[in-house]
Amino acid sequence: MHTTFLDRQSPPHIVTLVLIAGLAALSLNMFLPSLPGMAAHFGVDYALMQLSVSAYLAVSAVMQLLVGPISDRFGRRRVVMAALVVFLLATLGTLLAPSAGMFLGFRLMQAVVATTFVLSRAVVRDMVPEAEAASMIGYVTMGIAMVPMVGPVIGGALDEAIGWQANFVFLLLFGCATLGLVWGDMGETTRRGGVSFAEQARQYPILLRSRRFWGYCLSSVFASGLFFAYLGGAPFVGTQVFGLSPAQVGYYFALPALGYAMGSFLSGRFAKHVGTDKMVLAGTLVATLALSLAIGLETLGMSHPLIFFGAVGVTGIGNGLALPSANAGLMAIRPELAGTASGLAGTLTIGGGAALSALAGAMLGPGSGAMVLIVLMTLSSAASVLAILWVMRRRAQLGV
């Protein structure tokens, strides 16, 4: 059977997977130090401009629910390329937008690139079995963390030197380069034709009835949720509570990304040997303990940017340990529906993240301190521990 260039069957290099997902991460966090300045530029409240994070997350949640089944049916390569093209057009729109409303409209269109998080994991699961998938996803997410780690730093510096628009010019150029790399390197990893939508519809309830799937999924949702709450509130805490400049906020934003890279490296190194459940439990405990310590120090009056951002940096290590194994576990329930499982988990993760991000933004206002945000993050992290303990208890009962 004739195979077109669009359908060629060659697995991508790990660098390609890192960059397509890294672009999505960069799009989410690069401009965060500029949010207060962008609100002033458009003459709107910070809460409205913060929708460029929370509403973006909500739209990407819906899209991730759809992209998994679509990529299972039509292939990962075609879907990734289509998402990148739409992202580039939307990014151009953000640069030309004359008002906050128009900007937010194009910003929501940019959310299509978040689907690459789902597809990068699904491609890994296409290529290797569960035990190896956790390790490989760990290495991929380590690389992903390295890409946006410098994003807020660069974004804050560009904002002070040129203006907030420079962030979106950077994203436009990065997106063009990534599209070229995908065209040249990323072959198709699903079997030709994929799984029909009717077949997926028949098998979808199997995922929804699986307690193991829900346990891994909820642990991932709440572990990620603490970070999304941080995204919604940290720009305010950094500038209004600690009096930092956009560039300084950008520097501190590198700490959780650095922690995530470290945790992901350890996950890639040890997940195959330690096991899925133990890796998730270890990571969620690390994050929860770090935030609990931050609450204690804040209660004692020891409020400082290094304490706040440092604690979040340690939660990054915890998430780097936990999330690769949680994602590998939930995709192993039905390997032929890896894209669907990843998409469903992505939707719940991003949807929950959007709610926590919006809640964090709403809870912070004049007179607010860092404690409100730290407590919200701690509650989310503690829930991730309970979810993986539920999985481990269930597996112990079944003897698996």
C-alpha positions in Angstrom: 0.0 0.0 0.0 1.3 3.4 -0.9 2.4 5.6 2.0 2.5 9.3 1.7 5.1 11.6 3.3 2.4 12.6 5.8 1.9 8.9 6.9 5.5 7.7 6.9 6.2 5.2 9.6 9.3 6.3 11.5 9.3 7.1 15.2 10.5 10.6 16.2 13.6 11.3 18.1 13.2 12.2 21.8 14.2 15.8 21.1 11.2 16.2 18.8 8.8 15.0 21.5 10.5 17.3 24.0 10.1 20.4 21.8 6.5 19.9 20.7 5.4 19.5 24.3 7.9 22.2 25.5 6.3 24.7 23.1 3.0 24.1 24.9 4.6 24.6 28.3 6.4 27.7 27.1 3.1 29.1 25.7 1.5 28.7 29.1 4.2 30.3 31.3 6.5 32.5 29.4 4.5 35.7 29.6 3.4 35.3 33.2 5.8 37.9 34.6 4.1 40.4 32.1 0.5 39.8 33.3 0.3 42.9 35.6 1.9 45.1 32.8 -0.4 43.6 30.2 -3.5 44.5 32.3 -2.2 48.0 32.5 -1.5 48.2 28.8 -5.1 47.2 27.9 -6.6 49.2 30.8 -8.3 46.2 32.5 -8.1 44.5 35.9 -5.6 41.9 36.7 -8.4 39.3 37.2 -9.5 39.8 33.6 -6.1 39.5 32.2 -5.5 36.4 34.4 -8.1 34.7 32.2 -5.3 34.3 29.6 -4.2 31.5 32.0 -7.3 30.0 33.5 -9.6 30.3 30.4 -6.7 29.0 28.3 -6.5 26.0 30.5 -10.3 25.4 30.3 -10.3 25.4 26.5 -7.2 23.2 26.3 -9.0 20.7 28.7 -11.9 20.3 26.2 -9.5 20.0 23.3 -7.5 17.3 25.0 -10.6 15.2 25.5 -11.1 15.3 21.7 -7.5 15.0 20.5 -6.9 11.6 22.1 -9.6 9.7 20.1 -8.9 11.8 17.0 -5.2 10.9 17.1 -6.0 7.2 17.8 -8.1 7.3 14.6 -6.1 9.5 12.2 -2.6 9.3 13.6 -0.4 11.4 15.9 1.6 13.1 13.1 -1.3 14.7 11.3 -2.9 16.0 14.5 0.3 17.5 15.8 1.0 19.3 12.5 -2.6 20.7 12.4 -2.4 21.9 16.0 0.9 23.7 15.3 -0.5 25.5 12.3 -3.5 26.8 14.2 -1.2 27.9 17.1 1.0 29.9 14.8 -2.0 31.8 13.3 -3.4 32.4 16.8 -0.1 33.7 18.0 0.0 36.2 15.1 -3.4 37.3 16.2 -2.3 38.0 19.8 0.3 40.4 18.4 -2.2 42.3 16.3 -5.1 42.4 18.8 -6.3 46.0 19.5 -8.1 45.2 22.7 -8.1 42.9 25.7 -11.1 41.0 24.3 -9.5 40.4 21.0 -6.3 39.3 22.7 -8.1 36.8 24.9 -9.9 35.4 21.9 -6.7 34.7 20.0 -5.1 33.5 23.3 -7.9 30.9 23.6 -7.1 29.7 20.1 -3.5 29.2 21.1 -4.7 26.5 23.5 -4.8 24.0 20.7 -1.0 23.6 21.2 -1.7 22.1 24.6 -2.8 18.9 22.9 0.8 18.1 22.2 1.2 17.2 25.9 -1.3 14.4 25.3 0.3 13.3 22.0 3.9 13.3 23.2 2.9 10.8 26.0 0.8 8.7 23.6 3.7 8.5 21.1 5.9 7.1 23.9 3.3 4.6 24.8 3.0 3.6 21.1 6.7 2.9 21.0 7.5 1.1 24.3 5.6 -1.1 27.0 4.4 0.3 30.3 7.6 -0.4 32.4 9.8 1.4 29.9 7.2 4.1 29.2 7.4 5.5 32.7 11.2 5.9 32.3 11.0 7.3 28.8 8.2 9.7 29.8 10.4 10.8 32.7 13.2 11.7 30.3 10.8 13.4 27.9 9.3 15.5 30.8 12.8 16.3 32.0 13.5 17.8 28.7 10.1 19.5 28.6 10.9 21.1 32.0 14.2 22.5 30.7 12.4 24.3 27.8 10.0 26.4 29.8 12.4 26.7 32.8 14.0 29.7 31.1 10.8 30.9 29.6 9.7 33.2 32.4 13.3 34.4 32.8 13.5 35.3 29.1 9.9 36.6 29.2 10.6 39.0 32.1 13.8 40.2 30.5 12.1 40.8 27.1 9.2 42.6 28.9 11.6 45.1 30.6 13.7 45.6 27.5 11.1 45.7 24.7 7.6 45.1 26.0 5.2 42.2 26.6 4.6 41.7 22.8 8.2 40.4 22.5 7.1 37.2 24.3 4.6 36.4 21.6 7.1 37.1 18.8 9.4 34.6 20.5 6.6 32.0 20.6 5.9 32.6 16.9 9.5 32.0 15.9 9.8 28.9 18.2 6.5 27.5 16.8 7.7 27.9 13.2 11.0 26.0 14.0 9.0 23.3 15.8 6.7 22.8 12.9 9.6 22.4 10.6 11.2 19.8 12.9 7.9 17.8 13.1 7.6 17.8 9.3 11.1 16.4 8.9 11.4 14.0 11.8 8.1 12.9 13.4 6.8 9.8 11.6 3.5 8.0 12.4 3.5 5.7 15.4 -0.1 4.4 15.4 -1.1 1.5 13.1 -2.5 2.7 9.8 -6.1 3.7 10.1 -6.1 3.6 13.8 -9.1 2.5 15.9 -12.6 3.5 14.6 -14.7 5.9 16.6 -17.4 3.3 17.0 -14.8 0.9 18.5 -13.5 3.6 20.8 -17.0 4.3 21.9 -17.6 0.7 22.8 -14.3 0.5 24.8 -14.4 3.9 26.4 -16.6 2.7 29.4 -13.9 0.2 30.3 -11.6 3.1 31.2 -14.4 4.9 33.1 -15.2 1.8 35.1 -11.5 1.2 36.1 -10.7 2.2 39.6 -7.1 1.9 38.8 -7.4 4.4 35.9 -9.3 6.8 38.2 -6.7 6.5 41.0 -3.8 7.3 38.7 -5.8 10.0 37.0 -6.9 11.8 40.1 -3.4 11.6 41.6 -2.1 13.3 38.4 -4.9 15.8 38.5 -4.3 16.9 42.1 -0.5 16.8 41.8 -0.7 19.0 38.7 -3.4 21.1 40.4 -1.0 22.6 42.9 1.1 23.9 40.1 -1.8 25.4 38.2 -2.9 27.2 41.4 0.6 28.5 41.6 0.4 29.8 38.0 -2.8 31.6 38.8 -1.5 33.3 42.0 2.3 33.5 41.9 2.5 36.6 39.6 0.3 38.5 42.1 2.2 37.2 45.1 5.6 38.0 43.5 4.8 41.5 42.5 2.2 42.7 45.0 3.2 40.7 48.2 7.0 40.5 47.8 7.4 43.7 45.6 9.4 41.9 42.9 9.9 43.2 39.3 8.7 41.2 36.3 12.3 40.1 35.6 12.8 39.0 39.2 9.5 37.0 39.1 10.8 35.3 36.0 14.0 34.2 37.8 12.0 32.7 40.7 9.7 31.0 38.2 12.7 28.9 37.1 12.8 27.1 40.5 9.8 24.8 40.1 10.8 24.0 36.5 14.3 23.2 37.6 12.8 21.0 40.3 10.6 19.3 37.8 13.6 18.6 35.6 15.5 17.0 38.5 12.5 14.9 39.5 11.9 13.8 35.9 15.5 12.8 35.5 15.3 10.7 38.7 12.0 9.2 37.4 13.7 8.3 34.1 16.6 6.7 36.0 14.7 4.7 38.6 11.0 4.3 37.6 11.6 1.0 35.8 13.2 -0.5 38.9 11.1 1.1 41.7 7.7 0.5 40.2 4.8 2.8 39.1 2.9 3.1 42.4 5.9 3.6 44.6 7.2 6.4 42.3 3.9 8.2 42.4 3.6 7.9 46.2 7.2 9.1 46.7 6.6 12.2 44.5 3.3 13.2 46.0 4.7 12.9 49.5 7.7 15.1 48.7 5.5 17.8 47.3 3.0 17.7 50.2 5.8 17.8 52.9 7.5 20.8 51.2 4.3 22.8 51.2 3.4 21.8 54.8 6.9 23.1 55.8 6.2 26.4 54.0 2.9 26.8 55.9 4.7 26.3 59.2 7.4 28.9 58.3 4.7 31.4 57.1 2.8 30.9 60.4 6.0 31.8 62.3 6.2 35.0 60.3 9.1 33.9 58.1 7.6 35.3 54.8 10.2 35.6 52.1 10.3 34.9 48.3 13.0 32.3 48.7 10.8 30.3 51.1 7.7 30.6 48.9 9.3 29.9 45.6 11.8 27.4 47.1 9.0 25.3 48.5 7.3 25.3 45.1 10.7 24.3 43.6 10.7 21.2 45.8 7.1 20.4 44.7 8.5 20.4 41.2 10.8 17.6 42.2 7.9 15.7 43.6 5.8 16.2 40.4 8.7 15.1 38.3 8.9 11.8 40.3 5.1 11.2 40.3 3.6 12.4 37.0 5.5 10.2 34.5 4.6 7.0 36.4 1.0 8.1 36.9 0.6 8.8 33.2 2.2 5.5 32.2 0.0 3.7 34.6 -3.3 5.2 33.3 -2.3 4.6 29.7 -1.5 0.9 30.4 -5.2 0.1 31.3 -6.0 -0.2 27.6 -2.8 0.2 25.5 -4.8 0.4 22.2 -6.6 3.4 23.7 -3.4 5.1 24.9 -4.3 8.4 23.1 -7.9 8.3 24.5 -6.7 7.6 28.0 -4.1 10.3 27.8 -6.6 12.8 26.4 -9.2 12.0 29.1 -6.6 12.4 31.9 -5.3 15.6 30.2 -8.8 17.0 30.1 -9.4 16.3 33.8 -5.9 17.6 34.7 -6.2 20.8 32.8 -9.9 21.3 33.7 -9.1 21.0 37.4 -6.1 23.2 36.9 -8.2 25.9 35.2 -10.5 25.9 38.2 -7.7 26.1 40.7 -5.9 28.8 38.7 -9.1 30.9 38.6 -9.7 30.2 42.3 -6.2 31.3 43.2 -6.6 34.5 41.2 -10.0 35.3 42.8 -8.7 34.6 46.3 -5.8 37.0 46.0 -6.5 40.7 46.2 -5.4 43.9 48.1 -4.0 42.9 51.5 -3.6 39.2 50.6 -0.5 37.4 51.7 1.2 34.2 50.3 -0.5 32.0 52.9 -3.8 31.8 51.0 -2.0 30.4 47.9 0.2 28.0 49.9 -2.8 26.5 51.7 -4.7 25.9 48.4 -1.6 24.2 46.9 -1.1 22.0 50.0 -4.7 20.8 49.9 -4.4 19.8 46.3 -1.1 18.0 46.9 -2.5 16.1 49.9 -5.4 14.9 47.7 -2.9 13.4 45.2 -1.4 11.3 48.0 -4.8 10.0 49.0 -5.6 9.0 45.3 -2.4 6.9 44.9 -2.9 5.3 48.3 -6.4 4.3 47.0 -4.8 2.6 44.0 -2.3 0.8 46.1 -5.0 -0.4 48.6 -7.1 -1.7 45.7 -4.3 -3.5 44.1 -3.3 -5.1 47.4 -6.9 -6.3 47.8 -6.9 -7.9 44.4 -3.4 -9.3 44.8 -2.0 -7.6 41.6 
